[in-house]
């Protein structure tokens, strides 16, 4: 008696087994991970180099070209692309799938060392590299902007509120913030006003540092209770810095607003994010390896109405890119 004869002689059992296989298959299909790229360790390496103040043309000719010539001699390079911007160069090396990534990284490091003598001497540090995987790219981009609130406040909501909430969603690996606008106070000094009062930049820096302190003073002991005493002299905005005493000349205090100007700004005003032609802060969300891209994106989208209800009404929250749309 062969296997086929068993199922032919028992039609009821055959029907039940077939139904069980179909039901099991349908249920298993619903839980299959979905992604636009397979979970493969692509042998890809990203090389970054910087030269502050250099134009994109100079970065391409003086930095990218010598490195590319060295990298072109590495065995197994399938594709090499480079991008040069103001003071920055990025070179992406993609190797054959049969190439060992660790061995390729060693070759890249040796070629970087060989090219150092050909690079401009003003580089603050030698080029660096990192292993990357194209499947680790962000699965969804969310933009935040406001027509009335400063971007520093929008950035604070993005990093401390949305970023932390989204990072706790199952399947989310990390949340990166592009166009970050963290609050900071900037001080612009007048060289002529400083020279007329014989005040140097170091003297101004020391005065600002000493005026903006938060230190423990000690402990005050009472008969029944002890109190910690703390000196809180932190300055919170640009207007508070204006009255800082920098020095004394002819018995009179010289304040910061007499030799310069302190104003509210951001830590790095050379970066910017945009959403529909307006300045914005952008959240890039990456998923954990092996998770369902569609499911993770759906879980993020379910929270967007909650975020919109809890954020200030003037902050606009929009989806800029959704990778799951090409997968569904």
C-alpha positions as YAML, in Angstrom:
chain: A
units: angstrom
residues:
- id: 1
  name: UNK
  ca: [0.00, 0.00, 0.00]
- id: 2
  name: UNK
  ca: [1.53, 3.32, -1.08]
- id: 3
  name: UNK
  ca: [0.90, 6.77, 0.39]
- id: 4
  name: UNK
  ca: [-1.59, 7.83, -2.29]
- id: 5
  name: UNK
  ca: [-3.74, 4.75, -1.69]
- id: 6
  name: UNK
  ca: [-4.14, 5.67, 2.00]
- id: 7
  name: UNK
  ca: [-5.70, 9.03, 1.09]
- id: 8
  name: UNK
  ca: [-7.83, 7.50, -1.69]
- id: 9
  name: UNK
  ca: [-9.36, 4.90, 0.65]
- id: 10
  name: UNK
  ca: [-10.06, 7.53, 3.38]
- id: 11
  name: UNK
  ca: [-11.78, 10.53, 1.69]
- id: 12
  name: UNK
  ca: [-12.98, 12.04, 4.98]
- id: 13
  name: UNK
  ca: [-9.49, 12.04, 6.47]
- id: 14
  name: UNK
  ca: [-8.09, 13.44, 3.20]
- id: 15
  name: UNK
  ca: [-10.61, 16.28, 3.27]
- id: 16
  name: UNK
  ca: [-9.82, 17.13, 6.90]
- id: 17
  name: UNK
  ca: [-6.05, 17.09, 6.29]
- id: 18
  name: UNK
  ca: [-6.46, 19.31, 3.22]
- id: 19
  name: UNK
  ca: [-8.59, 21.78, 5.16]
- id: 20
  name: UNK
  ca: [-6.07, 21.82, 8.01]
- id: 21
  name: UNK
  ca: [-3.21, 22.55, 5.60]
- id: 22
  name: UNK
  ca: [-5.20, 25.36, 3.94]
- id: 23
  name: UNK
  ca: [-6.20, 26.95, 7.26]
- id: 24
  name: UNK
  ca: [-2.66, 26.69, 8.61]
- id: 25
  name: UNK
  ca: [-1.25, 28.20, 5.42]
- id: 26
  name: UNK
  ca: [-3.67, 31.14, 5.44]
- id: 27
  name: UNK
  ca: [-2.93, 31.93, 9.09]
- id: 28
  name: UNK
  ca: [0.82, 31.60, 8.57]
- id: 29
  name: UNK
  ca: [0.67, 33.92, 5.54]
- id: 30
  name: UNK
  ca: [-0.84, 36.68, 7.67]
- id: 31
  name: UNK
  ca: [2.19, 36.69, 9.98]
- id: 32
  name: UNK
  ca: [4.90, 36.55, 7.33]
- id: 33
  name: UNK
  ca: [7.34, 39.51, 7.56]
- id: 34
  name: UNK
  ca: [6.95, 41.92, 4.66]
- id: 35
  name: UNK
  ca: [9.78, 44.09, 3.33]
- id: 36
  name: UNK
  ca: [10.86, 45.63, 0.04]
- id: 37
  name: UNK
  ca: [14.41, 44.28, 0.45]
- id: 38
  name: UNK
  ca: [15.47, 40.82, 1.66]
- id: 39
  name: UNK
  ca: [17.23, 40.54, 4.99]
- id: 40
  name: UNK
  ca: [20.67, 40.25, 3.42]
- id: 41
  name: UNK
  ca: [23.96, 41.67, 4.67]
- id: 42
  name: UNK
  ca: [24.91, 43.64, 1.59]
- id: 43
  name: UNK
  ca: [28.68, 44.19, 1.60]
- id: 44
  name: UNK
  ca: [28.49, 47.98, 1.49]
- id: 45
  name: UNK
  ca: [30.90, 50.47, 3.07]
- id: 46
  name: UNK
  ca: [30.44, 54.23, 3.41]
- id: 47
  name: UNK
  ca: [33.54, 56.46, 3.58]
- id: 48
  name: UNK
  ca: [33.26, 60.02, 4.92]
- id: 49
  name: UNK
  ca: [35.85, 62.81, 4.72]
- id: 50
  name: UNK
  ca: [35.65, 66.46, 5.76]
- id: 51
  name: UNK
  ca: [37.63, 69.62, 5.04]
- id: 52
  name: UNK
  ca: [35.98, 72.69, 6.64]
- id: 53
  name: UNK
  ca: [35.60, 75.62, 4.27]
- id: 54
  name: UNK
  ca: [36.30, 73.68, 1.07]
- id: 55
  name: UNK
  ca: [33.91, 74.10, -1.86]
- id: 56
  name: UNK
  ca: [32.14, 71.08, -3.39]
- id: 57
  name: UNK
  ca: [34.43, 71.32, -6.44]
- id: 58
  name: UNK
  ca: [37.53, 71.24, -4.25]
- id: 59
  name: UNK
  ca: [36.18, 68.31, -2.22]
- id: 60
  name: UNK
  ca: [35.54, 66.38, -5.45]
- id: 61
  name: UNK
  ca: [38.96, 67.02, -6.98]
- id: 62
  name: UNK
  ca: [41.25, 67.12, -3.94]
- id: 63
  name: UNK
  ca: [39.57, 64.57, -1.65]
- id: 64
  name: UNK
  ca: [37.15, 62.31, -3.53]
- id: 65
  name: UNK
  ca: [39.35, 61.68, -6.59]
- id: 66
  name: UNK
  ca: [42.48, 60.44, -4.73]
- id: 67
  name: UNK
  ca: [40.34, 58.17, -2.56]
- id: 68
  name: UNK
  ca: [38.42, 56.79, -5.54]
- id: 69
  name: UNK
  ca: [41.65, 55.95, -7.34]
- id: 70
  name: UNK
  ca: [42.81, 53.94, -4.35]
- id: 71
  name: UNK
  ca: [39.45, 52.22, -3.84]
- id: 72
  name: UNK
  ca: [39.22, 51.21, -7.51]
- id: 73
  name: UNK
  ca: [42.10, 48.78, -6.96]
- id: 74
  name: UNK
  ca: [40.23, 46.83, -4.27]
- id: 75
  name: UNK
  ca: [39.08, 43.40, -5.42]
- id: 76
  name: UNK
  ca: [35.34, 42.79, -5.65]
- id: 77
  name: UNK
  ca: [34.12, 46.39, -5.93]
- id: 78
  name: UNK
  ca: [30.85, 46.20, -7.88]
- id: 79
  name: UNK
  ca: [29.83, 49.85, -7.68]
- id: 80
  name: UNK
  ca: [31.34, 53.08, -6.36]
- id: 81
  name: UNK
  ca: [29.53, 56.41, -6.06]
- id: 82
  name: UNK
  ca: [30.57, 59.67, -4.42]
- id: 83
  name: UNK
  ca: [28.84, 62.87, -3.32]
- id: 84
  name: UNK
  ca: [30.68, 66.09, -2.52]
- id: 85
  name: UNK
  ca: [29.14, 69.05, -0.72]
- id: 86
  name: UNK
  ca: [30.45, 72.07, 1.17]
- id: 87
  name: UNK
  ca: [33.31, 70.66, 3.26]
- id: 88
  name: UNK
  ca: [32.05, 67.05, 3.06]
- id: 89
  name: UNK
  ca: [32.60, 64.03, 0.79]
- id: 90
  name: UNK
  ca: [30.81, 60.67, 1.00]
- id: 91
  name: UNK
  ca: [31.91, 57.64, -1.02]
- id: 92
  name: UNK
  ca: [29.74, 54.51, -1.13]
- id: 93
  name: UNK
  ca: [31.44, 51.22, -2.02]
- id: 94
  name: UNK
  ca: [29.25, 48.24, -2.87]
- id: 95
  name: UNK
  ca: [30.98, 44.88, -3.20]
- id: 96
  name: UNK
  ca: [30.01, 41.57, -4.77]
- id: 97
  name: UNK
  ca: [27.74, 39.43, -2.60]
- id: 98
  name: UNK
  ca: [30.50, 36.84, -2.36]
- id: 99
  name: UNK
  ca: [32.89, 39.39, -0.83]
- id: 100
  name: UNK
  ca: [33.44, 39.13, 2.92]
- id: 101
  name: UNK
  ca: [32.49, 42.46, 4.50]
- id: 102
  name: UNK
  ca: [35.11, 42.34, 7.25]
- id: 103
  name: UNK
  ca: [37.87, 41.63, 4.74]
- id: 104
  name: UNK
  ca: [36.58, 44.43, 2.50]
- id: 105
  name: UNK
  ca: [36.65, 46.82, 5.46]
- id: 106
  name: UNK
  ca: [40.31, 45.98, 6.08]
- id: 107
  name: UNK
  ca: [41.11, 46.71, 2.44]
- id: 108
  name: UNK
  ca: [39.27, 50.03, 2.64]
- id: 109
  name: UNK
  ca: [41.22, 51.02, 5.74]
- id: 110
  name: UNK
  ca: [44.53, 50.19, 4.08]
- id: 111
  name: UNK
  ca: [43.61, 52.23, 1.00]
- id: 112
  name: UNK
  ca: [42.62, 55.19, 3.18]
- id: 113
  name: UNK
  ca: [46.04, 55.03, 4.82]
- id: 114
  name: UNK
  ca: [47.71, 54.85, 1.40]
- id: 115
  name: UNK
  ca: [45.80, 57.94, 0.21]
- id: 116
  name: UNK
  ca: [46.55, 60.14, 3.24]
- id: 117
  name: UNK
  ca: [49.71, 61.57, 1.68]
- id: 118
  name: UNK
  ca: [47.67, 62.65, -1.37]
- id: 119
  name: UNK
  ca: [44.96, 64.44, 0.61]
- id: 120
  name: UNK
  ca: [44.99, 68.16, 1.58]
- id: 121
  name: UNK
  ca: [47.02, 68.83, 4.75]
- id: 122
  name: UNK
  ca: [44.27, 70.92, 6.35]
- id: 123
  name: UNK
  ca: [41.91, 68.01, 7.03]
- id: 124
  name: UNK
  ca: [41.06, 67.88, 10.76]
- id: 125
  name: UNK
  ca: [40.97, 64.07, 10.77]
- id: 126
  name: UNK
  ca: [41.63, 61.27, 8.28]
- id: 127
  name: UNK
  ca: [38.68, 59.81, 6.33]
- id: 128
  name: UNK
  ca: [36.55, 57.34, 8.26]
- id: 129
  name: UNK
  ca: [34.40, 54.44, 7.12]
- id: 130
  name: UNK
  ca: [31.43, 52.47, 8.38]
- id: 131
  name: UNK
  ca: [29.62, 49.32, 7.31]
- id: 132
  name: UNK
  ca: [26.08, 49.97, 6.11]
- id: 133
  name: UNK
  ca: [23.11, 47.93, 4.90]
- id: 134
  name: UNK
  ca: [20.64, 49.39, 2.34]
- id: 135
  name: UNK
  ca: [17.79, 47.50, 4.00]
- id: 136
  name: UNK
  ca: [18.40, 49.55, 7.17]
- id: 137
  name: UNK
  ca: [17.17, 52.76, 5.53]
- id: 138
  name: UNK
  ca: [14.32, 54.65, 7.13]
- id: 139
  name: UNK
  ca: [10.87, 53.20, 6.46]
- id: 140
  name: UNK
  ca: [8.95, 56.43, 7.10]
- id: 141
  name: UNK
  ca: [9.79, 60.14, 7.30]
- id: 142
  name: UNK
  ca: [7.63, 62.48, 9.39]
- id: 143
  name: UNK
  ca: [7.93, 66.26, 9.08]
- id: 144
  name: UNK
  ca: [7.09, 68.85, 11.74]
- id: 145
  name: UNK
  ca: [6.73, 72.57, 11.07]
- id: 146
  name: UNK
  ca: [5.03, 75.62, 12.54]
- id: 147
  name: UNK
  ca: [4.14, 79.00, 11.16]
- id: 148
  name: UNK
  ca: [4.26, 80.72, 14.56]
- id: 149
  name: UNK
  ca: [6.51, 78.76, 16.94]
- id: 150
  name: UNK
  ca: [10.33, 78.94, 16.69]
- id: 151
  name: UNK
  ca: [11.99, 75.87, 15.21]
- id: 152
  name: UNK
  ca: [13.86, 75.33, 18.48]
- id: 153
  name: UNK
  ca: [10.53, 74.61, 20.20]
- id: 154
  name: UNK
  ca: [9.42, 72.35, 17.33]
- id: 155
  name: UNK
  ca: [12.74, 70.52, 17.63]
- id: 156
  name: UNK
  ca: [12.21, 70.03, 21.36]
- id: 157
  name: UNK
  ca: [8.84, 68.38, 20.72]
- id: 158
  name: UNK
  ca: [10.38, 66.24, 17.95]
- id: 159
  name: UNK
  ca: [13.29, 64.93, 20.02]
- id: 160
  name: UNK
  ca: [11.89, 64.68, 23.54]
- id: 161
  name: UNK
  ca: [8.27, 63.83, 22.78]
- id: 162
  name: UNK
  ca: [7.68, 62.24, 19.37]
- id: 163
  name: UNK
  ca: [11.13, 60.65, 19.11]
- id: 164
  name: UNK
  ca: [10.89, 58.94, 22.49]
- id: 165
  name: UNK
  ca: [7.29, 57.80, 21.98]
- id: 166
  name: UNK
  ca: [7.95, 56.37, 18.52]
- id: 167
  name: UNK
  ca: [11.15, 54.60, 19.62]
- id: 168
  name: UNK
  ca: [9.07, 52.56, 22.10]
- id: 169
  name: UNK
  ca: [6.85, 51.12, 19.34]
- id: 170
  name: UNK
  ca: [7.61, 47.40, 18.78]
- id: 171
  name: UNK
  ca: [9.80, 46.92, 15.71]
- id: 172
  name: UNK
  ca: [11.31, 50.43, 15.72]
- id: 173
  name: UNK
  ca: [15.11, 50.39, 15.88]
- id: 174
  name: UNK
  ca: [15.88, 54.10, 16.17]
- id: 175
  name: UNK
  ca: [14.56, 57.55, 15.35]
- id: 176
  name: UNK
  ca: [16.92, 60.07, 13.74]
- id: 177
  name: UNK
  ca: [16.23, 63.81, 13.62]
- id: 178
  name: UNK
  ca: [17.25, 65.75, 10.50]
- id: 179
  name: UNK
  ca: [17.38, 69.52, 10.43]
- id: 180
  name: UNK
  ca: [17.84, 69.57, 14.19]
- id: 181
  name: UNK
  ca: [17.36, 73.04, 15.69]
- id: 182
  name: UNK
  ca: [18.34, 72.66, 19.35]
- id: 183
  name: UNK
  ca: [18.06, 75.89, 21.29]
- id: 184
  name: UNK
  ca: [21.23, 77.85, 22.09]
- id: 185
  name: UNK
  ca: [22.27, 81.43, 22.82]
- id: 186
  name: UNK
  ca: [24.71, 83.03, 20.38]
- id: 187
  name: UNK
  ca: [26.97, 85.96, 21.19]
- id: 188
  name: UNK
  ca: [28.27, 88.25, 18.46]
- id: 189
  name: UNK
  ca: [31.11, 90.56, 19.53]
- id: 190
  name: UNK
  ca: [32.15, 93.93, 18.12]
- id: 191
  name: UNK
  ca: [35.96, 93.88, 17.58]
- id: 192
  name: UNK
  ca: [36.23, 97.68, 17.60]
- id: 193
  name: UNK
  ca: [34.29, 98.02, 20.86]
- id: 194
  name: UNK
  ca: [36.43, 95.33, 22.46]
- id: 195
  name: UNK
  ca: [39.69, 96.89, 21.25]
- id: 196
  name: UNK
  ca: [38.73, 100.33, 22.56]
- id: 197
  name: UNK
  ca: [38.27, 98.81, 26.03]
- id: 198
  name: UNK
  ca: [41.26, 96.41, 25.80]
- id: 199
  name: UNK
  ca: [39.07, 93.34, 26.23]
- id: 200
  name: UNK
  ca: [39.97, 89.99, 24.65]
- id: 201
  name: UNK
  ca: [37.77, 87.11, 23.54]
- id: 202
  name: UNK
  ca: [39.09, 84.84, 26.30]
- id: 203
  name: UNK
  ca: [38.09, 87.43, 28.89]
- id: 204
  name: UNK
  ca: [34.55, 87.51, 27.49]
- id: 205
  name: UNK
  ca: [34.36, 83.71, 27.46]
- id: 206
  name: UNK
  ca: [35.50, 83.52, 31.10]
- id: 207
  name: UNK
  ca: [32.97, 86.15, 32.16]
- id: 208
  name: UNK
  ca: [30.10, 84.32, 30.45]
- id: 209
  name: UNK
  ca: [31.21, 80.99, 31.92]
- id: 210
  name: UNK
  ca: [31.46, 82.39, 35.46]
- id: 211
  name: UNK
  ca: [28.09, 84.12, 35.21]
- id: 212
  name: UNK
  ca: [26.30, 80.95, 34.11]
- id: 213
  name: UNK
  ca: [26.85, 78.42, 36.89]
- id: 214
  name: UNK
  ca: [24.83, 75.91, 38.84]
- id: 215
  name: UNK
  ca: [26.84, 74.50, 41.73]
- id: 216
  name: UNK
  ca: [26.05, 72.81, 45.05]
- id: 217
  name: UNK
  ca: [26.92, 75.14, 47.94]
- id: 218
  name: UNK
  ca: [26.57, 72.73, 50.83]
- id: 219
  name: UNK
  ca: [24.14, 71.46, 53.43]
- id: 220
  name: UNK
  ca: [22.26, 73.48, 56.02]
- id: 221
  name: UNK
  ca: [21.61, 71.41, 59.13]
- id: 222
  name: UNK
  ca: [18.65, 72.19, 61.37]
- id: 223
  name: UNK
  ca: [17.54, 70.60, 64.63]
- id: 224
  name: UNK
  ca: [15.16, 68.22, 62.87]
- id: 225
  name: UNK
  ca: [15.88, 68.50, 59.16]
- id: 226
  name: UNK
  ca: [18.77, 69.10, 56.73]
- id: 227
  name: UNK
  ca: [18.57, 71.24, 53.59]
- id: 228
  name: UNK
  ca: [20.73, 71.05, 50.48]
- id: 229
  name: UNK
  ca: [21.73, 74.54, 49.33]
- id: 230
  name: UNK
  ca: [22.41, 75.07, 45.64]
- id: 231
  name: UNK
  ca: [23.48, 78.20, 43.76]
- id: 232
  name: UNK
  ca: [21.38, 78.49, 40.61]
- id: 233
  name: UNK
  ca: [22.88, 81.18, 38.42]
- id: 234
  name: UNK
  ca: [22.00, 79.74, 35.05]
- id: 235
  name: UNK
  ca: [21.04, 82.19, 32.32]
- id: 236
  name: UNK
  ca: [18.15, 80.94, 30.22]
- id: 237
  name: UNK
  ca: [17.90, 83.31, 27.24]
- id: 238
  name: UNK
  ca: [19.81, 85.86, 25.23]
- id: 239
  name: UNK
  ca: [18.36, 88.84, 27.11]
- id: 240
  name: UNK
  ca: [19.81, 87.55, 30.39]
- id: 241
  name: UNK
  ca: [23.31, 87.42, 28.88]
- id: 242
  name: UNK
  ca: [23.15, 91.05, 27.79]
- id: 243
  name: UNK
  ca: [23.78, 92.34, 31.33]
- id: 244
  name: UNK
  ca: [26.74, 90.07, 32.13]
- id: 245
  name: UNK
  ca: [29.67, 92.14, 33.45]
- id: 246
  name: UNK
  ca: [32.74, 91.36, 31.35]
- id: 247
  name: UNK
  ca: [35.29, 93.71, 32.95]
- id: 248
  name: UNK
  ca: [35.75, 96.96, 34.84]
- id: 249
  name: UNK
  ca: [37.27, 100.01, 33.18]
- id: 250
  name: UNK
  ca: [37.86, 103.27, 35.09]
- id: 251
  name: UNK
  ca: [35.82, 101.90, 37.96]
- id: 252
  name: UNK
  ca: [32.79, 101.28, 35.73]
- id: 253
  name: UNK
  ca: [31.44, 97.86, 34.70]
- id: 254
  name: UNK
  ca: [31.59, 96.92, 31.03]
- id: 255
  name: UNK
  ca: [28.58, 94.79, 30.17]
- id: 256
  name: UNK
  ca: [28.21, 92.38, 27.30]
- id: 257
  name: UNK
  ca: [25.69, 94.56, 25.47]
- id: 258
  name: UNK
  ca: [28.33, 97.31, 25.27]
- id: 259
  name: UNK
  ca: [30.76, 95.16, 23.26]
- id: 260
  name: UNK
  ca: [28.41, 92.79, 21.48]
- id: 261
  name: UNK
  ca: [24.97, 91.26, 21.25]
- id: 262
  name: UNK
  ca: [23.49, 88.06, 22.72]
- id: 263
  name: UNK
  ca: [20.42, 86.57, 21.06]
- id: 264
  name: UNK
  ca: [18.34, 83.39, 20.99]
- id: 265
  name: UNK
  ca: [19.41, 80.97, 18.26]
- id: 266
  name: UNK
  ca: [20.22, 77.28, 17.68]
- id: 267
  name: UNK
  ca: [23.32, 75.15, 18.18]
- id: 268
  name: UNK
  ca: [23.94, 74.61, 14.47]
- id: 269
  name: UNK
  ca: [22.41, 77.15, 12.09]
- id: 270
  name: UNK
  ca: [24.09, 75.56, 9.06]
- id: 271
  name: UNK
  ca: [21.64, 72.63, 8.85]
- id: 272
  name: UNK
  ca: [18.01, 72.82, 7.77]
- id: 273
  name: UNK
  ca: [15.05, 70.59, 7.02]
- id: 274
  name: UNK
  ca: [12.24, 71.51, 4.64]
- id: 275
  name: UNK
  ca: [8.61, 70.45, 4.22]
- id: 276
  name: UNK
  ca: [6.58, 71.80, 1.29]
- id: 277
  name: UNK
  ca: [8.87, 74.81, 0.96]
- id: 278
  name: UNK
  ca: [8.90, 75.68, 4.68]
- id: 279
  name: UNK
  ca: [11.54, 75.10, 7.35]
- id: 280
  name: UNK
  ca: [10.84, 71.93, 9.30]
- id: 281
  name: UNK
  ca: [12.27, 69.22, 11.53]
- id: 282
  name: UNK
  ca: [12.19, 65.73, 9.99]
- id: 283
  name: UNK
  ca: [12.04, 62.40, 11.86]
- id: 284
  name: UNK
  ca: [13.52, 59.37, 10.06]
- id: 285
  name: UNK
  ca: [12.37, 56.08, 11.58]
- id: 286
  name: UNK
  ca: [14.25, 52.81, 11.06]
- id: 287
  name: UNK
  ca: [12.87, 49.35, 11.74]
- id: 288
  name: UNK
  ca: [14.54, 46.45, 13.52]
- id: 289
  name: UNK
  ca: [15.96, 43.69, 11.26]
- id: 290
  name: UNK
  ca: [13.47, 40.93, 10.49]
- id: 291
  name: UNK
  ca: [10.36, 42.91, 11.44]
- id: 292
  name: UNK
  ca: [7.34, 43.52, 9.23]
- id: 293
  name: UNK
  ca: [7.73, 46.90, 7.53]
- id: 294
  name: UNK
  ca: [4.00, 47.29, 6.87]
- id: 295
  name: UNK
  ca: [3.08, 46.41, 10.45]
- id: 296
  name: UNK
  ca: [5.62, 48.82, 11.94]
- id: 297
  name: UNK
  ca: [4.45, 51.68, 9.70]
- id: 298
  name: UNK
  ca: [0.81, 50.98, 10.56]
- id: 299
  name: UNK
  ca: [1.62, 51.08, 14.29]
- id: 300
  name: UNK
  ca: [3.32, 54.46, 13.80]
- id: 301
  name: UNK
  ca: [0.40, 55.85, 11.80]
- id: 302
  name: UNK
  ca: [-2.06, 54.84, 14.54]
- id: 303
  name: UNK
  ca: [-0.28, 57.19, 16.93]
- id: 304
  name: UNK
  ca: [-0.29, 60.21, 14.62]
- id: 305
  name: UNK
  ca: [-3.84, 61.34, 15.59]
- id: 306
  name: UNK
  ca: [-2.78, 61.11, 19.25]
- id: 307
  name: UNK
  ca: [0.32, 63.20, 18.56]
- id: 308
  name: UNK
  ca: [-1.69, 65.83, 16.68]
- id: 309
  name: UNK
  ca: [-4.14, 66.13, 19.59]
- id: 310
  name: UNK
  ca: [-1.39, 66.53, 22.19]
- id: 311
  name: UNK
  ca: [0.93, 68.86, 20.23]
- id: 312
  name: UNK
  ca: [0.31, 72.63, 20.04]
- id: 313
  name: UNK
  ca: [-2.26, 73.42, 17.37]
- id: 314
  name: UNK
  ca: [0.25, 75.48, 15.38]
- id: 315
  name: UNK
  ca: [2.58, 72.50, 14.81]
- id: 316
  name: UNK
  ca: [1.83, 70.68, 11.55]
- id: 317
  name: UNK
  ca: [2.61, 66.95, 11.43]
- id: 318
  name: UNK
  ca: [2.83, 65.26, 8.02]
- id: 319
  name: UNK
  ca: [4.15, 62.04, 6.46]
- id: 320
  name: UNK
  ca: [6.80, 62.92, 3.89]
- id: 321
  name: UNK
  ca: [7.71, 59.39, 2.76]
- id: 322
  name: UNK
  ca: [6.22, 55.95, 3.42]
- id: 323
  name: UNK
  ca: [8.21, 52.98, 2.15]
- id: 324
  name: UNK
  ca: [5.39, 50.56, 2.95]
- id: 325
  name: UNK
  ca: [3.30, 51.95, 0.07]
- id: 326
  name: UNK
  ca: [5.55, 50.21, -2.47]
- id: 327
  name: UNK
  ca: [5.32, 46.94, -0.52]
- id: 328
  name: UNK
  ca: [1.58, 46.62, 0.06]
...
